[in-house]
């Protein structure tokens, strides 16, 4: 299904990244996958009457999820997609006691 989708929209470049925890998230759910999304130009437009923003390019809405980076690379090679891999930054966790907050 997903390979058919990429043939329909026909793009050659994509960026690959791993989801990170946002500042409003406390858990680590939905972080164990890599995302492949097309690199497209910003084609958003603003409606002159209502002021709504929109886009005529559906490529901005495509995001494919993979469990490993190797899966992404194989998929990109098979479909002749040039990928730009953005490696995740490792978060440094400082372990301290609750009492350290009051020193």
N, CA, C and O atoms as a GROMACS GRO file, in nm:
protein
  412
    1UNK      N    1   0.082  -0.120   0.000
    1UNK     CA    2   0.000   0.000   0.000
    1UNK      C    3   0.085   0.125   0.000
    1UNK      O    4   0.066   0.214  -0.083
    2UNK      N    5   0.181   0.134   0.095
    2UNK     CA    6   0.260   0.256   0.107
    2UNK      C    7   0.351   0.276  -0.014
    2UNK      O    8   0.373   0.390  -0.056
    3UNK      N    9   0.406   0.169  -0.071
    3UNK     CA   10   0.491   0.186  -0.189
    3UNK      C   11   0.409   0.235  -0.307
    3UNK      O   12   0.459   0.312  -0.389
    4UNK      N   13   0.283   0.192  -0.318
    4UNK     CA   14   0.195   0.243  -0.423
    4UNK      C   15   0.169   0.391  -0.404
    4UNK      O   16   0.162   0.466  -0.501
    5UNK      N   17   0.155   0.433  -0.280
    5UNK     CA   18   0.131   0.574  -0.250
    5UNK      C   19   0.248   0.659  -0.297
    5UNK      O   20   0.228   0.766  -0.355
    6UNK      N   21   0.371   0.613  -0.272
    6UNK     CA   22   0.487   0.691  -0.312
    6UNK      C   23   0.502   0.697  -0.463
    6UNK      O   24   0.554   0.795  -0.517
    7UNK      N   25   0.456   0.593  -0.534
    7UNK     CA   26   0.460   0.597  -0.680
    7UNK      C   27   0.358   0.696  -0.734
    7UNK      O   28   0.381   0.759  -0.837
    8UNK      N   29   0.246   0.709  -0.664
    8UNK     CA   30   0.143   0.803  -0.709
    8UNK      C   31   0.189   0.946  -0.693
    8UNK      O   32   0.175   1.027  -0.785
    9UNK      N   33   0.245   0.980  -0.576
    9UNK     CA   34   0.285   1.119  -0.553
    9UNK      C   35   0.420   1.151  -0.615
    9UNK      O   36   0.448   1.268  -0.642
   10UNK      N   37   0.503   1.052  -0.640
   10UNK     CA   38   0.625   1.065  -0.718
   10UNK      C   39   0.718   1.175  -0.669
   10UNK      O   40   0.726   1.282  -0.730
   11UNK      N   41   0.788   1.151  -0.559
   11UNK     CA   42   0.891   1.245  -0.517
   11UNK      C   43   1.023   1.170  -0.500
   11UNK      O   44   1.025   1.049  -0.483
   12UNK      N   45   1.130   1.244  -0.505
   12UNK     CA   46   1.263   1.183  -0.508
   12UNK      C   47   1.343   1.206  -0.381
   12UNK      O   48   1.441   1.135  -0.357
   13UNK      N   49   1.305   1.304  -0.299
   13UNK     CA   50   1.383   1.336  -0.180
   13UNK      C   51   1.293   1.328  -0.057
   13UNK      O   52   1.175   1.362  -0.062
   14UNK      N   53   1.352   1.282   0.053
   14UNK     CA   54   1.276   1.271   0.177
   14UNK      C   55   1.370   1.288   0.295
   14UNK      O   56   1.491   1.265   0.285
   15UNK      N   57   1.313   1.327   0.407
   15UNK     CA   58   1.392   1.333   0.529
   15UNK      C   59   1.345   1.222   0.622
   15UNK      O   60   1.227   1.186   0.624
   16UNK      N   61   1.439   1.170   0.698
   16UNK     CA   62   1.412   1.060   0.790
   16UNK      C   63   1.455   1.105   0.928
   16UNK      O   64   1.566   1.154   0.947
   17UNK      N   65   1.366   1.089   1.026
   17UNK     CA   66   1.399   1.127   1.162
   17UNK      C   67   1.328   1.035   1.260
   17UNK      O   68   1.235   0.963   1.223
   18UNK      N   69   1.373   1.040   1.382
   18UNK     CA   70   1.309   0.962   1.489
   18UNK      C   71   1.236   1.060   1.578
   18UNK      O   72   1.290   1.164   1.616
   19UNK      N   73   1.113   1.026   1.612
   19UNK     CA   74   1.034   1.116   1.696
   19UNK      C   75   1.103   1.138   1.830
   19UNK      O   76   1.169   1.049   1.882
   20UNK      N   77   1.088   1.258   1.884
   20UNK     CA   78   1.145   1.292   2.013
   20UNK      C   79   1.034   1.335   2.107
   20UNK      O   80   0.922   1.366   2.065
   21UNK      N   81   1.065   1.335   2.234
   21UNK     CA   82   0.967   1.376   2.335
   21UNK      C   83   0.953   1.527   2.329
   21UNK      O   84   1.053   1.599   2.333
   22UNK      N   85   0.830   1.575   2.320
   22UNK     CA   86   0.809   1.720   2.324
   22UNK      C   87   0.807   1.766   2.470
   22UNK      O   88   0.802   1.684   2.561
   23UNK      N   89   0.811   1.895   2.490
   23UNK     CA   90   0.816   1.948   2.626
   23UNK      C   91   0.686   1.924   2.702
   23UNK      O   92   0.684   1.932   2.825
   24UNK      N   93   0.578   1.894   2.632
   24UNK     CA   94   0.451   1.869   2.699
   24UNK      C   95   0.425   1.721   2.725
   24UNK      O   96   0.323   1.685   2.782
   25UNK      N   97   0.518   1.636   2.682
   25UNK     CA   98   0.503   1.492   2.702
   25UNK      C   99   0.585   1.446   2.820
   25UNK      O  100   0.698   1.491   2.839
   26UNK      N  101   0.530   1.359   2.900
   26UNK     CA  102   0.608   1.302   3.008
   26UNK      C  103   0.645   1.157   2.979
   26UNK      O  104   0.742   1.106   3.036
   27UNK      N  105   0.571   1.092   2.893
   27UNK     CA  106   0.597   0.951   2.862
   27UNK      C  107   0.681   0.933   2.738
   27UNK      O  108   0.719   1.029   2.671
   28UNK      N  109   0.709   0.807   2.710
   28UNK     CA  110   0.793   0.774   2.594
   28UNK      C  111   0.717   0.690   2.492
   28UNK      O  112   0.778   0.617   2.414
   29UNK      N  113   0.586   0.701   2.493
   29UNK     CA  114   0.506   0.626   2.397
   29UNK      C  115   0.519   0.691   2.259
   29UNK      O  116   0.535   0.813   2.250
   30UNK      N  117   0.512   0.613   2.154
   30UNK     CA  118   0.522   0.658   2.015
   30UNK      C  119   0.658   0.718   1.981
   30UNK      O  120   0.666   0.810   1.899
   31UNK      N  121   0.763   0.668   2.043
   31UNK     CA  122   0.898   0.717   2.013
   31UNK      C  123   0.986   0.608   1.953
   31UNK      O  124   1.103   0.634   1.923
   32UNK      N  125   0.933   0.489   1.936
   32UNK     CA  126   1.015   0.377   1.892
   32UNK      C  127   1.012   0.355   1.742
   32UNK      O  128   1.034   0.243   1.697
   33UNK      N  129   0.988   0.457   1.664
   33UNK     CA  130   0.983   0.438   1.520
   33UNK      C  131   1.051   0.554   1.448
   33UNK      O  132   1.067   0.664   1.502
   34UNK      N  133   1.090   0.526   1.324
   34UNK     CA  134   1.151   0.626   1.237
   34UNK      C  135   1.044   0.675   1.140
   34UNK      O  136   0.959   0.598   1.097
   35UNK      N  137   1.049   0.802   1.106
   35UNK     CA  138   0.950   0.864   1.018
   35UNK      C  139   1.017   0.905   0.887
   35UNK      O  140   1.123   0.967   0.888
   36UNK      N  141   0.954   0.870   0.776
   36UNK     CA  142   0.999   0.912   0.643
   36UNK      C  143   0.895   1.007   0.589
   36UNK      O  144   0.778   0.971   0.572
   37UNK      N  145   0.937   1.131   0.562
   37UNK     CA  146   0.844   1.227   0.505
   37UNK      C  147   0.911   1.301   0.390
   37UNK      O  148   1.031   1.330   0.397
   38UNK      N  149   0.836   1.332   0.286
   38UNK     CA  150   0.895   1.395   0.168
   38UNK      C  151   0.944   1.536   0.196
   38UNK      O  152   0.886   1.609   0.277
   39UNK      N  153   1.052   1.573   0.130
   39UNK     CA  154   1.102   1.710   0.137
   39UNK      C  155   1.034   1.788   0.025
   39UNK      O  156   1.063   1.768  -0.093
   40UNK      N  157   0.945   1.876   0.064
   40UNK     CA  158   0.871   1.955  -0.034
   40UNK      C  159   0.885   2.102  -0.003
   40UNK      O  160   0.913   2.141   0.111
   41UNK      N  161   0.865   2.183  -0.104
   41UNK     CA  162   0.868   2.328  -0.085
   41UNK      C  163   0.742   2.372  -0.014
   41UNK      O  164   0.638   2.306  -0.023
   42UNK      N  165   0.751   2.482   0.057
   42UNK     CA  166   0.635   2.535   0.126
   42UNK      C  167   0.542   2.598   0.024
   42UNK      O  168   0.573   2.701  -0.035
   43UNK      N  169   0.428   2.535   0.003
   43UNK     CA  170   0.333   2.583  -0.097
   43UNK      C  171   0.203   2.626  -0.032
   43UNK      O  172   0.097   2.623  -0.094
   44UNK      N  173   0.211   2.667   0.095
   44UNK     CA  174   0.088   2.706   0.162
   44UNK      C  175   0.038   2.840   0.108
   44UNK      O  176   0.115   2.924   0.064
   45UNK      N  177  -0.093   2.856   0.114
   45UNK     CA  178  -0.154   2.978   0.065
   45UNK      C  179  -0.260   3.022   0.165
   45UNK      O  180  -0.309   2.942   0.245
   46UNK      N  181  -0.295   3.147   0.159
   46UNK     CA  182  -0.393   3.203   0.252
   46UNK      C  183  -0.516   3.246   0.173
   46UNK      O  184  -0.506   3.314   0.071
   47UNK      N  185  -0.633   3.204   0.222
   47UNK     CA  186  -0.759   3.241   0.159
   47UNK      C  187  -0.785   3.389   0.186
   47UNK      O  188  -0.779   3.434   0.301
   48UNK      N  189  -0.813   3.465   0.080
   48UNK     CA  190  -0.830   3.610   0.094
   48UNK      C  191  -0.959   3.648   0.165
   48UNK      O  192  -0.966   3.754   0.226
   49UNK      N  193  -1.060   3.565   0.157
   49UNK     CA  194  -1.190   3.599   0.218
   49UNK      C  195  -1.195   3.558   0.365
   49UNK      O  196  -1.223   3.640   0.452
   50UNK      N  197  -1.167   3.431   0.392
   50UNK     CA  198  -1.181   3.380   0.529
   50UNK      C  199  -1.051   3.387   0.609
   50UNK      O  200  -1.054   3.382   0.732
   51UNK      N  201  -0.937   3.398   0.541
   51UNK     CA  202  -0.810   3.403   0.611
   51UNK      C  203  -0.756   3.266   0.649
   51UNK      O  204  -0.657   3.257   0.723
   52UNK      N  205  -0.818   3.160   0.600
   52UNK     CA  206  -0.771   3.026   0.631
   52UNK      C  207  -0.645   2.997   0.552
   52UNK      O  208  -0.626   3.047   0.441
   53UNK      N  209  -0.559   2.916   0.609
   53UNK     CA  210  -0.441   2.875   0.534
   53UNK      C  211  -0.464   2.734   0.481
   53UNK      O  212  -0.530   2.652   0.546
   54UNK      N  213  -0.411   2.707   0.365
   54UNK     CA  214  -0.430   2.577   0.302
   54UNK      C  215  -0.313   2.544   0.213
   54UNK      O  216  -0.216   2.619   0.204
   55UNK      N  217  -0.324   2.430   0.149
   55UNK     CA  218  -0.217   2.383   0.062
   55UNK      C  219  -0.277   2.295  -0.046
   55UNK      O  220  -0.368   2.216  -0.020
   56UNK      N  221  -0.227   2.309  -0.166
   56UNK     CA  222  -0.276   2.225  -0.275
   56UNK      C  223  -0.188   2.102  -0.297
   56UNK      O  224  -0.218   2.019  -0.382
   57UNK      N  225  -0.081   2.091  -0.221
   57UNK     CA  226   0.012   1.980  -0.236
   57UNK      C  227  -0.008   1.879  -0.124
   57UNK      O  228   0.015   1.911  -0.007
   58UNK      N  229  -0.050   1.758  -0.157
   58UNK     CA  230  -0.077   1.657  -0.056
   58UNK      C  231   0.050   1.590  -0.004
   58UNK      O  232   0.044   1.513   0.092
   59UNK      N  233   0.163   1.616  -0.065
   59UNK     CA  234   0.287   1.553  -0.022
   59UNK      C  235   0.325   1.592   0.121
   59UNK      O  236   0.393   1.516   0.190
   60UNK      N  237   0.281   1.709   0.165
   60UNK     CA  238   0.313   1.753   0.300
   60UNK      C  239   0.244   1.667   0.406
   60UNK      O  240   0.285   1.668   0.522
   61UNK      N  241   0.141   1.595   0.367
   61UNK     CA  242   0.063   1.517   0.463
   61UNK      C  243   0.113   1.374   0.478
   61UNK      O  244   0.064   1.300   0.564
   62UNK      N  245   0.209   1.333   0.398
   62UNK     CA  246   0.254   1.194   0.398
   62UNK      C  247   0.364   1.175   0.502
   62UNK      O  248   0.463   1.247   0.503
   63UNK      N  249   0.344   1.077   0.590
   63UNK     CA  250   0.445   1.037   0.687
   63UNK      C  251   0.437   0.885   0.701
   63UNK      O  252   0.335   0.831   0.743
   64UNK      N  253   0.545   0.818   0.665
   64UNK     CA  254   0.550   0.673   0.679
   64UNK      C  255   0.633   0.637   0.801
   64UNK      O  256   0.738   0.697   0.825
   65UNK      N  257   0.587   0.540   0.878
   65UNK     CA  258   0.655   0.500   1.000
   65UNK      C  259   0.721   0.364   0.979
   65UNK      O  260   0.663   0.272   0.921
   66UNK      N  261   0.846   0.352   1.028
   66UNK     CA  262   0.922   0.228   1.019
   66UNK      C  263   0.980   0.197   1.156
   66UNK      O  264   1.008   0.287   1.235
   67UNK      N  265   0.998   0.069   1.184
   67UNK     CA  266   1.049   0.030   1.316
   67UNK      C  267   1.200   0.049   1.329
   67UNK      O  268   1.249   0.075   1.438
   68UNK      N  269   1.274   0.036   1.219
   68UNK     CA  270   1.420   0.054   1.225
   68UNK      C  271   1.467   0.143   1.111
   68UNK      O  272   1.398   0.161   1.011
   69UNK      N  273   1.586   0.198   1.130
   69UNK     CA  274   1.646   0.281   1.026
   69UNK      C  275   1.681   0.196   0.904
   69UNK      O  276   1.673   0.245   0.791
   70UNK      N  277   1.719   0.072   0.925
   70UNK     CA  278   1.749  -0.018   0.814
   70UNK      C  279   1.628  -0.041   0.724
   70UNK      O  280   1.642  -0.049   0.602
   71UNK      N  281   1.510  -0.052   0.785
   71UNK     CA  282   1.388  -0.067   0.706
   71UNK      C  283   1.364   0.056   0.618
   71UNK      O  284   1.324   0.043   0.502
   72UNK      N  285   1.390   0.173   0.673
   72UNK     CA  286   1.373   0.297   0.597
   72UNK      C  287   1.469   0.300   0.479
   72UNK      O  288   1.430   0.333   0.367
   73UNK      N  289   1.595   0.265   0.505
   73UNK     CA  290   1.696   0.269   0.399
   73UNK      C  291   1.665   0.170   0.288
   73UNK      O  292   1.682   0.201   0.170
   74UNK      N  293   1.619   0.050   0.323
   74UNK     CA  294   1.581  -0.048   0.221
   74UNK      C  295   1.462   0.001   0.139
   74UNK      O  296   1.460  -0.014   0.017
   75UNK      N  297   1.365   0.060   0.206
   75UNK     CA  298   1.248   0.112   0.136
   75UNK      C  299   1.287   0.225   0.040
   75UNK      O  300   1.240   0.230  -0.074
   76UNK      N  301   1.374   0.315   0.088
   76UNK     CA  302   1.418   0.426   0.004
   76UNK      C  303   1.498   0.377  -0.116
   76UNK      O  304   1.483   0.429  -0.226
   77UNK      N  305   1.583   0.278  -0.095
   77UNK     CA  306   1.662   0.224  -0.206
   77UNK      C  307   1.571   0.156  -0.308
   77UNK      O  308   1.591   0.171  -0.429
   78UNK      N  309   1.472   0.082  -0.260
   78UNK     CA  310   1.380   0.012  -0.349
   78UNK      C  311   1.299   0.109  -0.435
   78UNK      O  312   1.273   0.082  -0.552
   79UNK      N  313   1.259   0.222  -0.376
   79UNK     CA  314   1.176   0.320  -0.446
   79UNK      C  315   1.255   0.437  -0.504
   79UNK      O  316   1.196   0.535  -0.551
   80UNK      N  317   1.390   0.427  -0.500
   80UNK     CA  318   1.479   0.529  -0.557
   80UNK      C  319   1.451   0.668  -0.498
   80UNK      O  320   1.434   0.765  -0.571
   81UNK      N  321   1.448   0.673  -0.365
   81UNK     CA  322   1.427   0.799  -0.294
   81UNK      C  323   1.557   0.837  -0.225
   81UNK      O  324   1.614   0.756  -0.152
   82UNK      N  325   1.603   0.959  -0.248
   82UNK     CA  326   1.722   1.011  -0.182
   82UNK      C  327   1.682   1.058  -0.043
   82UNK      O  328   1.596   1.146  -0.030
   83UNK      N  329   1.743   1.001   0.061
   83UNK     CA  330   1.701   1.036   0.197
   83UNK      C  331   1.807   1.115   0.270
   83UNK      O  332   1.927   1.097   0.248
   84UNK      N  333   1.763   1.202   0.358
   84UNK     CA  334   1.848   1.279   0.448
   84UNK      C  335   1.814   1.233   0.589
   84UNK      O  336   1.706   1.264   0.640
   85UNK      N  337   1.906   1.160   0.652
   85UNK     CA  338   1.880   1.104   0.785
   85UNK      C  339   1.921   1.205   0.891
   85UNK      O  340   2.035   1.252   0.892
   86UNK      N  341   1.828   1.237   0.979
   86UNK     CA  342   1.855   1.326   1.091
   86UNK      C  343   1.863   1.239   1.216
   86UNK      O  344   1.762   1.188   1.264
   87UNK      N  345   1.984   1.222   1.266
   87UNK     CA  346   2.006   1.135   1.382
   87UNK      C  347   1.948   1.201   1.508
   87UNK      O  348   1.959   1.322   1.525
   88UNK      N  349   1.888   1.121   1.595
   88UNK     CA  350   1.833   1.178   1.719
   88UNK      C  351   1.944   1.216   1.816
   88UNK      O  352   2.046   1.148   1.824
   89UNK      N  353   1.923   1.323   1.888
   89UNK     CA  354   2.019   1.365   1.990
   89UNK      C  355   1.989   1.289   2.118
   89UNK      O  356   1.874   1.278   2.161
   90UNK      N  357   2.093   1.237   2.178
   90UNK     CA  358   2.076   1.162   2.302
   90UNK      C  359   2.050   1.260   2.416
   90UNK      O  360   2.122   1.358   2.432
   91UNK      N  361   1.949   1.231   2.493
   91UNK     CA  362   1.913   1.317   2.605
   91UNK      C  363   1.992   1.273   2.728
   91UNK      O  364   1.996   1.155   2.761
   92UNK      N  365   2.054   1.370   2.794
   92UNK     CA  366   2.131   1.340   2.914
   92UNK      C  367   2.037   1.351   3.033
   92UNK      O  368   1.978   1.456   3.059
   93UNK      N  369   2.024   1.242   3.105
   93UNK     CA  370   1.936   1.240   3.220
   93UNK      C  371   2.020   1.251   3.346
   93UNK      O  372   2.105   1.166   3.373
   94UNK      N  373   1.994   1.355   3.423
   94UNK     CA  374   2.066   1.376   3.548
   94UNK      C  375   1.981   1.318   3.660
   94UNK      O  376   1.868   1.363   3.684
   95UNK      N  377   2.035   1.220   3.728
   95UNK     CA  378   1.963   1.156   3.837
   95UNK      C  379   2.001   1.226   3.967
   95UNK      O  380   2.119   1.231   4.003
   96UNK      N  381   1.902   1.279   4.034
   96UNK     CA  382   1.927   1.345   4.162
   96UNK      C  383   1.809   1.319   4.254
   96UNK      O  384   1.702   1.276   4.211
   97UNK      N  385   1.831   1.344   4.380
   97UNK     CA  386   1.725   1.320   4.476
   97UNK      C  387   1.633   1.442   4.486
   97UNK      O  388   1.668   1.551   4.442
   98UNK      N  389   1.518   1.421   4.541
   98UNK     CA  390   1.420   1.528   4.557
   98UNK      C  391   1.474   1.638   4.649
   98UNK      O  392   1.441   1.755   4.632
   99UNK      N  393   1.555   1.601   4.746
   99UNK     CA  394   1.610   1.697   4.841
   99UNK      C  395   1.706   1.795   4.772
   99UNK      O  396   1.725   1.906   4.822
  100UNK      N  397   1.766   1.756   4.661
  100UNK     CA  398   1.858   1.845   4.590
  100UNK      C  399   1.787   1.969   4.535
  100UNK      O  400   1.853   2.069   4.507
  101UNK      N  401   1.657   1.965   4.520
  101UNK     CA  402   1.582   2.081   4.472
  101UNK      C  403   1.579   2.194   4.574
  101UNK      O  404   1.549   2.308   4.538
  102UNK      N  405   1.609   2.165   4.699
  102UNK     CA  406   1.596   2.264   4.806
  102UNK      C  407   1.730   2.305   4.865
  102UNK      O  408   1.733   2.363   4.973
  103UNK      N  409   1.839   2.276   4.800
  103UNK     CA  410   1.971   2.314   4.850
  103UNK      C  411   2.010   2.451   4.803
  103UNK      O  412   2.119   2.499   4.836
   0.00000   0.00000   0.00000
